[in-house]
Amino acid sequence: MKRICFTVTNDLHYDQRMHRICGSLSRNGYEVLLIGRKKKNSPPLLKAAFQQYRLHCWFEKGKAFYAEYNLRLFFFLFFRKMDAVCAIDLDSILPCLIVSKLKKIRRVYDAHELFTELREVISRKMIHRLWLKVEKTAVPRFPAGYTVSEGIAVEFNRRYGCQYETIRNLPVWRPLPDCKPDAPPFILYQGAVNEARGFEQLIPAMHDVNARLVICGDGNFMPRLKELIRREKLEDRVELRGMLSPDALWETALQAKIAVAVPDREGLNQYLALPNKFFDYLHAGLPQVTVDYPEYRKLNAEWEVAILIGNNKPAEIAAALNLLLHDNVLYDRLRRNCLRAREVLNWQEEEKKLIRFYSNLFQH
Protein backbone atom coordinates (compact mmCIF):
# COMPACT_ATOMS: atom_id res chain seq x y z
CA MET A 1 0.00 0.00 0.00
CA LYS A 2 1.48 3.34 -1.08
CA ARG A 3 1.73 6.03 1.63
CA ILE A 4 1.09 9.68 0.77
CA CYS A 5 1.46 12.73 3.03
CA PHE A 6 -0.44 15.93 2.25
CA THR A 7 0.59 19.22 3.85
CA VAL A 8 -1.47 22.35 4.46
CA THR A 9 -1.05 25.37 6.74
CA ASN A 10 -4.72 25.71 7.66
CA ASP A 11 -7.01 24.08 10.19
CA LEU A 12 -8.04 20.69 8.82
CA HIS A 13 -11.56 20.93 10.25
CA TYR A 14 -12.85 23.26 7.51
CA ASP A 15 -10.82 22.10 4.49
CA GLN A 16 -13.45 20.34 2.39
CA ARG A 17 -11.21 19.94 -0.69
CA MET A 18 -8.55 18.08 1.26
CA HIS A 19 -11.12 15.89 2.98
CA ARG A 20 -12.49 14.93 -0.43
CA ILE A 21 -9.06 14.25 -1.92
CA CYS A 22 -7.75 12.27 1.04
CA GLY A 23 -11.00 10.36 1.40
CA SER A 24 -11.03 9.35 -2.26
CA LEU A 25 -7.42 8.13 -2.17
CA SER A 26 -7.97 6.27 1.09
CA ARG A 27 -10.98 4.45 -0.37
CA ASN A 28 -8.89 3.50 -3.39
CA GLY A 29 -6.13 1.69 -1.55
CA TYR A 30 -3.70 4.42 -0.46
CA GLU A 31 -2.52 5.08 3.09
CA VAL A 32 -3.06 8.82 3.53
CA LEU A 33 -1.91 11.29 6.16
CA LEU A 34 -3.16 14.89 6.09
CA ILE A 35 -1.01 17.35 8.05
CA GLY A 36 -2.21 20.79 9.12
CA ARG A 37 -1.82 23.10 12.08
CA LYS A 38 -3.55 23.39 15.42
CA LYS A 39 -4.72 26.87 16.41
CA LYS A 40 -5.79 28.02 19.86
CA ASN A 41 -9.46 27.84 18.91
CA SER A 42 -9.29 24.77 16.65
CA PRO A 43 -12.36 22.53 16.97
CA PRO A 44 -11.90 18.75 17.24
CA LEU A 45 -10.91 16.94 14.07
CA LEU A 46 -13.70 15.44 12.02
CA LYS A 47 -13.76 11.65 11.80
CA ALA A 48 -12.28 10.45 8.52
CA ALA A 49 -11.12 7.29 6.78
CA PHE A 50 -7.58 8.71 6.59
CA GLN A 51 -5.09 9.84 9.23
CA GLN A 52 -4.90 13.47 10.33
CA TYR A 53 -2.28 15.32 12.33
CA ARG A 54 -2.05 18.96 13.38
CA LEU A 55 1.24 20.66 14.22
CA HIS A 56 1.17 23.04 17.16
CA CYS A 57 2.85 26.43 16.54
CA TRP A 58 3.61 29.19 19.02
CA PHE A 59 3.06 31.86 16.39
CA GLU A 60 -0.37 32.27 14.75
CA LYS A 61 0.43 34.50 11.75
CA GLY A 62 3.04 36.45 9.83
CA LYS A 63 6.63 35.59 8.97
CA ALA A 64 7.25 33.98 12.35
CA PHE A 65 4.39 31.55 11.81
CA TYR A 66 5.52 30.51 8.33
CA ALA A 67 9.11 30.04 9.50
CA GLU A 68 8.07 28.00 12.53
CA TYR A 69 5.52 25.90 10.68
CA ASN A 70 7.88 25.05 7.83
CA LEU A 71 10.60 24.04 10.29
CA ARG A 72 8.23 21.84 12.29
CA LEU A 73 6.84 20.37 9.08
CA PHE A 74 10.30 19.51 7.80
CA PHE A 75 11.24 17.50 10.90
CA PHE A 76 7.82 15.85 11.04
CA LEU A 77 8.07 14.71 7.42
CA PHE A 78 11.70 13.70 7.73
CA PHE A 79 10.90 11.09 10.36
CA ARG A 80 7.79 9.72 8.61
CA LYS A 81 7.78 6.77 6.23
CA MET A 82 6.08 7.67 2.95
CA ASP A 83 6.20 6.99 -0.77
CA ALA A 84 5.10 10.47 -1.89
CA VAL A 85 4.53 13.90 -0.42
CA CYS A 86 2.08 16.48 -1.76
CA ALA A 87 2.53 20.18 -0.98
CA ILE A 88 -0.68 22.21 -0.94
CA ASP A 89 0.20 25.75 -2.14
CA LEU A 90 3.48 27.59 -1.75
CA ASP A 91 3.35 28.02 2.01
CA SER A 92 4.25 24.36 2.60
CA ILE A 93 6.23 23.58 -0.54
CA LEU A 94 9.84 23.99 0.64
CA PRO A 95 9.84 21.28 3.35
CA CYS A 96 8.18 18.91 0.87
CA LEU A 97 10.82 19.65 -1.74
CA ILE A 98 13.74 19.13 0.64
CA VAL A 99 12.35 15.98 2.27
CA SER A 100 11.46 14.41 -1.08
CA LYS A 101 15.02 14.93 -2.28
CA LEU A 102 16.56 13.55 0.91
CA LYS A 103 14.27 10.53 0.95
CA LYS A 104 14.27 10.09 -2.84
CA ILE A 105 10.48 9.87 -2.97
CA ARG A 106 7.91 11.29 -5.38
CA ARG A 107 6.63 14.83 -4.86
CA VAL A 108 3.43 16.50 -6.05
CA TYR A 109 2.25 20.10 -6.06
CA ASP A 110 -1.46 20.82 -5.54
CA ALA A 111 -2.05 24.53 -6.23
CA HIS A 112 -5.37 25.62 -4.76
CA GLU A 113 -4.59 29.11 -6.01
CA LEU A 114 -1.97 31.17 -7.81
CA PHE A 115 -0.36 32.12 -4.51
CA THR A 116 1.96 34.85 -5.79
CA GLU A 117 -1.01 36.65 -7.36
CA LEU A 118 -3.13 36.98 -4.21
CA ARG A 119 -3.85 40.64 -3.46
CA GLU A 120 -2.55 40.33 0.10
CA VAL A 121 0.74 39.18 -1.46
CA ILE A 122 1.13 41.46 -4.50
CA SER A 123 0.17 44.55 -2.48
CA ARG A 124 3.31 44.16 -0.32
CA LYS A 125 6.45 44.36 -2.44
CA MET A 126 8.86 42.61 -0.07
CA ILE A 127 6.42 39.79 0.65
CA HIS A 128 5.66 39.43 -3.06
CA ARG A 129 9.34 39.17 -3.95
CA LEU A 130 9.86 36.56 -1.25
CA TRP A 131 7.01 34.31 -2.36
CA LEU A 132 7.90 34.79 -6.03
CA LYS A 133 11.41 33.57 -5.23
CA VAL A 134 9.94 30.52 -3.46
CA GLU A 135 7.73 29.85 -6.49
CA LYS A 136 10.58 30.19 -9.00
CA THR A 137 12.78 27.94 -6.87
CA ALA A 138 10.32 25.20 -6.04
CA VAL A 139 7.58 24.88 -8.65
CA PRO A 140 9.86 23.90 -11.59
CA ARG A 141 11.13 21.06 -9.37
CA PHE A 142 7.60 19.69 -9.07
CA PRO A 143 6.93 18.32 -12.56
CA ALA A 144 3.89 16.38 -11.26
CA GLY A 145 0.97 18.44 -10.07
CA TYR A 146 -2.58 19.64 -10.46
CA THR A 147 -4.61 22.75 -9.78
CA VAL A 148 -8.22 23.92 -9.55
CA SER A 149 -8.74 25.65 -12.90
CA GLU A 150 -7.52 25.47 -16.48
CA GLY A 151 -6.49 29.12 -16.32
CA ILE A 152 -4.07 28.56 -13.44
CA ALA A 153 -2.73 25.39 -15.09
CA VAL A 154 -2.00 27.39 -18.28
CA GLU A 155 -0.25 30.08 -16.23
CA PHE A 156 2.06 27.55 -14.54
CA ASN A 157 2.88 26.15 -17.96
CA ARG A 158 3.64 29.65 -19.28
CA ARG A 159 5.88 30.47 -16.33
CA TYR A 160 7.70 27.20 -15.72
CA GLY A 161 6.76 24.71 -18.42
CA CYS A 162 4.85 22.55 -15.92
CA GLN A 163 2.12 20.38 -17.42
CA TYR A 164 -0.30 20.42 -14.48
CA GLU A 165 -3.67 18.74 -14.62
CA THR A 166 -6.95 20.39 -13.63
CA ILE A 167 -8.83 18.73 -10.80
CA ARG A 168 -11.68 21.04 -9.92
CA ASN A 169 -12.96 21.69 -6.43
CA LEU A 170 -16.32 19.98 -6.89
CA PRO A 171 -18.65 18.98 -4.03
CA VAL A 172 -19.77 15.45 -3.32
CA TRP A 173 -23.22 14.89 -4.82
CA ARG A 174 -25.96 14.53 -2.24
CA PRO A 175 -29.73 14.63 -2.56
CA LEU A 176 -31.64 17.89 -2.19
CA PRO A 177 -34.81 18.25 -0.12
CA ASP A 178 -38.03 18.47 -2.10
CA CYS A 179 -38.85 22.04 -1.07
CA LYS A 180 -37.32 25.16 0.45
CA PRO A 181 -38.02 25.99 4.13
CA ASP A 182 -40.82 28.46 4.75
CA ALA A 183 -38.62 31.33 5.95
CA PRO A 184 -37.66 34.82 4.69
CA PRO A 185 -35.20 34.37 1.81
CA PHE A 186 -31.65 35.63 2.15
CA ILE A 187 -28.55 36.08 0.00
CA LEU A 188 -25.59 33.83 0.85
CA TYR A 189 -21.87 34.50 0.71
CA GLN A 190 -19.70 31.61 1.87
CA GLY A 191 -15.95 31.20 1.91
CA ALA A 192 -12.87 33.15 2.92
CA VAL A 193 -13.42 36.67 4.24
CA ASN A 194 -10.14 37.88 2.78
CA GLU A 195 -8.88 40.83 0.81
CA ALA A 196 -9.94 41.13 -2.84
CA ARG A 197 -13.24 39.32 -2.29
CA GLY A 198 -15.21 42.45 -3.19
CA PHE A 199 -16.71 43.23 0.20
CA GLU A 200 -15.94 46.95 -0.22
CA GLN A 201 -18.46 46.92 -3.08
CA LEU A 202 -20.87 44.21 -1.92
CA ILE A 203 -21.70 45.78 1.44
CA PRO A 204 -22.66 49.24 0.05
CA ALA A 205 -24.72 47.47 -2.63
CA MET A 206 -26.98 46.10 0.10
CA HIS A 207 -28.47 49.59 0.62
CA ASP A 208 -30.44 49.00 -2.59
CA VAL A 209 -31.33 45.33 -2.08
CA ASN A 210 -34.38 44.43 -0.04
CA ALA A 211 -33.02 41.19 1.39
CA ARG A 212 -30.66 40.04 4.09
CA LEU A 213 -27.05 39.09 3.30
CA VAL A 214 -25.64 36.19 5.33
CA ILE A 215 -21.84 35.83 5.32
CA CYS A 216 -20.38 32.48 6.42
CA GLY A 217 -16.61 32.43 6.82
CA ASP A 218 -13.64 34.21 8.32
CA GLY A 219 -10.32 35.63 7.22
CA ASN A 220 -7.92 38.55 7.23
CA PHE A 221 -10.56 41.06 6.09
CA MET A 222 -13.00 40.35 8.94
CA PRO A 223 -12.07 43.33 11.20
CA ARG A 224 -12.43 45.71 8.25
CA LEU A 225 -15.66 44.01 7.17
CA LYS A 226 -17.20 44.59 10.60
CA GLU A 227 -16.15 48.24 10.48
CA LEU A 228 -17.53 48.59 6.94
CA ILE A 229 -20.91 47.20 8.00
CA ARG A 230 -20.99 49.55 10.98
CA ARG A 231 -19.97 52.58 8.90
CA GLU A 232 -22.64 51.82 6.27
CA LYS A 233 -25.22 51.32 9.05
CA LEU A 234 -26.21 47.93 7.64
CA GLU A 235 -26.13 45.85 10.82
CA ASP A 236 -29.81 44.97 10.32
CA ARG A 237 -29.22 43.74 6.76
CA VAL A 238 -25.88 41.90 6.97
CA GLU A 239 -25.38 38.91 9.27
CA LEU A 240 -21.98 37.41 10.07
CA ARG A 241 -22.14 33.75 11.05
CA GLY A 242 -18.40 33.03 11.12
CA MET A 243 -16.84 29.69 10.33
CA LEU A 244 -19.30 26.82 10.03
CA SER A 245 -18.71 23.10 9.78
CA PRO A 246 -19.29 21.63 6.29
CA ASP A 247 -22.64 20.15 7.35
CA ALA A 248 -23.82 23.41 8.93
CA LEU A 249 -22.73 25.30 5.82
CA TRP A 250 -24.75 22.95 3.62
CA GLU A 251 -27.84 23.42 5.77
CA THR A 252 -27.41 27.18 5.58
CA ALA A 253 -27.12 27.08 1.78
CA LEU A 254 -30.33 25.07 1.54
CA GLN A 255 -32.18 27.88 3.32
CA ALA A 256 -30.87 30.67 1.06
CA LYS A 257 -32.60 32.17 -1.97
CA ILE A 258 -29.61 33.21 -4.07
CA ALA A 259 -25.83 33.41 -3.66
CA VAL A 260 -23.13 35.95 -4.44
CA ALA A 261 -19.36 36.12 -5.04
CA VAL A 262 -17.84 39.25 -6.58
CA PRO A 263 -14.02 39.07 -6.28
CA ASP A 264 -11.91 42.02 -7.36
CA ARG A 265 -9.97 42.00 -10.61
CA GLU A 266 -6.74 43.00 -8.84
CA GLY A 267 -4.44 40.00 -8.73
CA LEU A 268 -4.23 37.35 -11.45
CA ASN A 269 -5.34 34.69 -8.98
CA GLN A 270 -8.83 36.15 -8.68
CA TYR A 271 -9.12 36.45 -12.46
CA LEU A 272 -8.10 32.84 -13.20
CA ALA A 273 -9.49 31.07 -10.13
CA LEU A 274 -12.42 28.68 -9.98
CA PRO A 275 -13.22 28.51 -6.25
CA ASN A 276 -15.31 25.85 -4.61
CA LYS A 277 -18.09 28.29 -3.69
CA PHE A 278 -19.18 28.51 -7.35
CA PHE A 279 -19.91 24.78 -7.31
CA ASP A 280 -21.20 24.71 -3.73
CA TYR A 281 -23.84 27.24 -4.73
CA LEU A 282 -25.08 25.31 -7.75
CA HIS A 283 -25.12 22.06 -5.76
CA ALA A 284 -27.50 23.74 -3.30
CA GLY A 285 -29.65 24.82 -6.27
CA LEU A 286 -28.77 28.50 -5.78
CA PRO A 287 -28.66 30.86 -8.77
CA GLN A 288 -25.77 33.22 -8.15
CA VAL A 289 -24.34 36.62 -9.01
CA THR A 290 -20.65 36.56 -9.84
CA VAL A 291 -18.14 38.27 -12.11
CA ASP A 292 -17.49 37.81 -15.82
CA TYR A 293 -14.03 36.22 -15.51
CA PRO A 294 -12.82 33.49 -17.90
CA GLU A 295 -13.47 30.37 -15.81
CA TYR A 296 -16.95 31.48 -14.73
CA ARG A 297 -17.74 32.52 -18.29
CA LYS A 298 -16.85 29.10 -19.73
CA LEU A 299 -18.98 27.24 -17.22
CA ASN A 300 -21.89 29.64 -17.46
CA ALA A 301 -21.87 29.41 -21.26
CA GLU A 302 -22.46 25.68 -20.89
CA TRP A 303 -24.84 25.57 -17.93
CA GLU A 304 -26.23 29.10 -17.31
CA VAL A 305 -26.39 28.99 -13.52
CA ALA A 306 -25.38 32.59 -12.79
CA ILE A 307 -25.71 36.24 -13.70
CA LEU A 308 -22.25 37.48 -14.69
CA ILE A 309 -21.55 41.16 -14.11
CA GLY A 310 -18.97 43.20 -15.99
CA ASN A 311 -17.57 44.81 -12.85
CA ASN A 312 -18.22 44.62 -9.14
CA LYS A 313 -19.37 48.18 -8.57
CA PRO A 314 -22.14 48.48 -5.95
CA ALA A 315 -24.79 49.61 -8.45
CA GLU A 316 -24.17 46.67 -10.78
CA ILE A 317 -24.10 44.17 -7.91
CA ALA A 318 -27.39 45.53 -6.56
CA ALA A 319 -29.05 45.46 -9.99
CA ALA A 320 -28.09 41.82 -10.55
CA LEU A 321 -29.21 40.73 -7.09
CA ASN A 322 -32.54 42.51 -7.51
CA LEU A 323 -33.02 40.92 -10.92
CA LEU A 324 -32.71 37.45 -9.40
CA LEU A 325 -34.93 38.38 -6.47
CA HIS A 326 -37.77 39.70 -8.63
CA ASP A 327 -37.61 37.96 -12.03
CA ASN A 328 -39.23 34.61 -11.26
CA VAL A 329 -38.88 33.30 -14.81
CA LEU A 330 -35.12 33.94 -14.85
CA TYR A 331 -34.70 32.60 -11.33
CA ASP A 332 -36.54 29.37 -12.08
CA ARG A 333 -34.52 28.80 -15.26
CA LEU A 334 -31.20 29.25 -13.46
CA ARG A 335 -32.29 27.02 -10.59
CA ARG A 336 -33.32 24.23 -12.99
CA ASN A 337 -29.93 24.58 -14.67
CA CYS A 338 -28.21 24.25 -11.29
CA LEU A 339 -30.06 21.00 -10.70
CA ARG A 340 -28.96 19.70 -14.11
CA ALA A 341 -25.35 20.80 -13.65
CA ARG A 342 -24.91 19.16 -10.27
CA GLU A 343 -25.60 15.76 -11.86
CA VAL A 344 -22.43 16.19 -13.93
CA LEU A 345 -20.24 18.60 -11.97
CA ASN A 346 -19.70 16.57 -8.80
CA TRP A 347 -16.83 14.95 -6.93
CA GLN A 348 -17.95 11.42 -7.77
CA GLU A 349 -17.04 12.23 -11.39
CA GLU A 350 -14.04 14.50 -10.73
CA GLU A 351 -12.28 12.08 -8.36
CA LYS A 352 -11.72 9.72 -11.31
CA LYS A 353 -9.07 12.16 -12.58
CA LEU A 354 -7.43 12.21 -9.15
CA ILE A 355 -7.24 8.41 -8.91
CA ARG A 356 -5.83 8.22 -12.44
CA PHE A 357 -3.21 10.88 -11.60
CA TYR A 358 -1.81 8.96 -8.60
CA SER A 359 -1.99 5.64 -10.39
CA ASN A 360 0.16 7.10 -13.18
CA LEU A 361 2.47 8.76 -10.68
CA PHE A 362 3.46 5.48 -9.05
CA GLN A 363 3.55 3.52 -12.30
CA HIS A 364 6.23 5.86 -13.63
N, C-alpha and C positions, 0 to 999 in steps of 0.2 A: 504494500500500500504506500503510495507516494505521499510525502508530508509537505504541506505548503504553509508558510507563515505570511500573513497579511498584516501590514502596519499602517495605522492611522494615528493622528494626533488628537482626535476628538473623543468624546464620550461615547462608548459603544452602544449605549442604551437607545439612542435616537437615530443611529445610522442604518436606515432601511436598506440602502443599496448594498452595504457590506453584509448585512444579514441575509439578503437574497443570494448574493454571490457565494458566500461561505456555506449557506445551507444547500444550494444546488450542488456544489462540489462535494460536500460531505455525503449527500445522498447518492452520488455517483462514484463512490469508492475511494475518495481522497481523505486523508487525515488532515484536518484544517485547524489552524490556530489563528485567531484574530486578536491582534494586540492594539490596545488603545491607551488612554490615560485616565487616571482616577482624579476627579476634582473634589473639592471640599463638599459640594452639594450633589455629588453623583448619586443617582438612584441605584437600586440593586440591578445587577445584570439580568437581562431577560433570558429565560431558558432557551437553549438552542441545541441543535444536533451536533454542533462543532464546539471546540474549546475556545474560551475567551480569557484574556488576561489584561488587566489594566495596570500600567506603571504609575506609581505615585511620584509626583514632582513637588518640590518645595515652591517653585515659581509657577504662577498661573498664566502669565502672558508675557509678551515682549521677547526681546533677544535672550534674556536669561532663561525663559521657559524653553525656547527652541534649542538653546545650547544644552541645557540640562536633559531635556527629553531625548535628544539625539544621542547623547553620551550614554544614558541609561538604556536606550534601545539597542545601541551597538553591543554592549556587554550582555544584554539579555539574549540577543540573537546569536552572539558568538558561542554561547554555551548551550544552545538548543540544537538538536538533531533535526535536519530538514533536507528536503531534496530541491526546494525552490523557495524563493522569497519574493513577495510582491509589494512594492512600495506604492502607497496611495498618495499621489500628489508630491510636490517637491519637498514639503516640510518633513518627510521621513525618508527621502531617497538616498541620502549619503550613507547612513549606516547600512542600508540594504546593499548598496554598491560595494562597500568595503568588505562586508561579511561574505557576500557572494564570491568575491575574488579570493578571499582567504580560504574559504571552504570549497571553492571550485564547484559551486552549485549554480543552477539556473536562476536568472533574475527576470522579473517582469515589472513593467511600469503601468499602473492604472491611473490615468489622468482624469480625475473628476472635473477638472477645469483647467483653463490655460492660466496657471498660477501667476506667471509674471505679467499678466494683463489684467489682474484684478485692480479696481480703482484704489483700494487701500494700499496697494503695492506701488502702482505707477505714480501715485500722487506724492510719494516720498522718494526723492532721487537716490539717496544713499541705500535705502532698503531695496529699491528697484534694481540698482546695480548689483547688490549682493545676491538677490535671488536669480537675476539673469546670469550671473557667473555660475551659480549652482546648476541652473538649467543647462548652460552650455557645456559644463563639465560632465554632468551625469547623464542627461537624456541620450546623447549619442552612444553611450555605453549600455543602453537598454534597447537592443534591437527588437526585442519581443515586448509588445504592449498593446493596450487598447484604451479607448476613451469613449466619451458619452455622445459625441456628435461627429458627423462627417466633416463639418467645418473645422473643428479642432484637430481632427486626424490629418486633414490636408495641410493645416498650418505646421504641424510637427514635421510633416514630410518636406515642406518648403524650407523650414529652418535647418533640419538636421538629417534629412533623407530617411527618416524612420517610417516604415510601412505599418502604421498602427491600425488595428481593426476598430470598428465601431460597435460597441455593445451598449445599447441605450439603457437608460435608467427607468425601466418599465415596471409598473406594479404587478404583483401577483393577482391574477383574475380571481374575483370572488363574487358571489351573487349579490344583486341589489334588491332591496325591499321593494314591494309592489307599489308603494305610494310614499309621498313625502309626508313628514309629520305636520300636523295642523298647528303651525306656529308662525309668527311674523318672519318673513323671509329676510335673509341678510346676505351681504357680500363677503366672500372669504378670501383672505390672503394667508397662505401658509408657506413656511420656509424660513430661511435665514433673514434676520432683521439686520442686514449689513449695509454698508455704504453701496451706492450705485444701484439700489433696488427701486429707486423712484419714489420713495416716501415723501420727499420734498414737494413732489407734484401731486401724488395721490391724496395726501391728507387735505390740502386746500380744495381739491376737486370735490370732496365730500360736502362742501357747503351747498352744492347745487344738485345733490343726489338725495332723494328722499328714501333712504334705506340705511341700515346700520352696517358698518364695516367691522368685521371680526378678524383680528390679526393673531395668528398662532405661530409662535416662534420666538427666537431671541438672537442676539448678536451684537456686534460692536456699535451699531447705530441706535440701540435701544434708548440710552439716556437722551439723545437728541430727538428721537421720535416722541418720547413722552413730553419733552419741552415743546415740540412742534404742535402736538395736540392741544396742550395747554394754551399756547400762544394763539392758536386759531379758534380757541373756545369751542372745541368739538368733542369734549369729554362725553357728551350724551350720545354721540353718533359713532364713536370709534371705541371698540373694546379690545383690550390687550389680554390675551389668555395665556401668554407665555409658552414654554415648551410643553408639548403634550406627547404622551406615548403614541406609538403608531396606531393602536386600536382606538384611542380617544380621538386622534386626529381624523381617522376614518369616520367615526360617528359624527363628528362635527361637520365634516364635508357633506354627509348625507342630509344634514339639516339645512344647508345653505341653499340659496336660490341661484346665484351666479358666483364666479370667481374672477380674480384679477391678479395680474403680474405685469408690471410696467418698468422693467429695468432700464437704466440710463444707457445711452450710446457710448459714453466714455469708457474706454477700456475694451480691447478686442475680445476679452473673455465674454463679456455680456453679449456682444454682437454675434458670436459664434456658438454660444452655449445652447444646450437643450436640457434644461433642468428637469428634475423629476416632478416638480409641481405641475408642469404642463400636462403630464400623463396622469398624475394623481387626480387632477380636476376632471378630466374626461372619463376616468374610471368611476368617479362618483356621479357621472351624468350631468356635470356642471358646464354649461356654456361659459366661455371666459372672454375677458378683454385682455389682450396682450399686444406686444409691439410687432411691427412689420420687419422683423429681422429674418435672415435667410433660412434658418432651420425651422422656425415657426411657419414661415411662408410655404415651404415645401410640404410640410405636413398638412397645413390648412388647405392647400390647393387640392390635396387628395381626399381629405375627410370633412372639411368645413365644420370645425368644432368651436371656432373662436371668431371674434371681431378683432381684426388687426388694425392698429392705429399708426399713423405715420410718424407721430412724435408723442412724447408723454407729457405734454403740457396739460395743466389742470382742466382747461376748457374741453380739450379733446377727450380726455379720460372721462369726464363727467358726461359728455354727450354719448359716448359709447356705452357706458353703464346704464344710462337712462333708456337708451334704445333697447337694450336687453330686458330691462325691467318692464317696459311698456308695450313692446311689439311682440305680442303673443305668437304670431305666425313665425317670425324669425326665431324666437326662443325655442319653440317646439321643434323646428327643423334642426337647429343646432344640437338640441338635447338628443333627438333621435340619432343624429350622426355620432354623437358621443357613444351611444349605446352600441352602434355598429362598430365603431373603431376599437372599442375595448375588447371585442372578440378576436381582434387580430393583433393589436398593440398591447401585449401582455407578457409577463415574465416567463410564463410557461412556454411561449414561443421563442423569446429572446435568449433564454438560458441555453438553448441548443448551440448557439454560437460560442458561448462561454465554454461548454463542455468540449466542443470541437477544438477550441483554442488550446486548452490544457492537454488534450490528448495529443495534438500535434507537437506541442512543446516537449513532451517527454519522449515522443517517438524519435525526435531529431536531436 
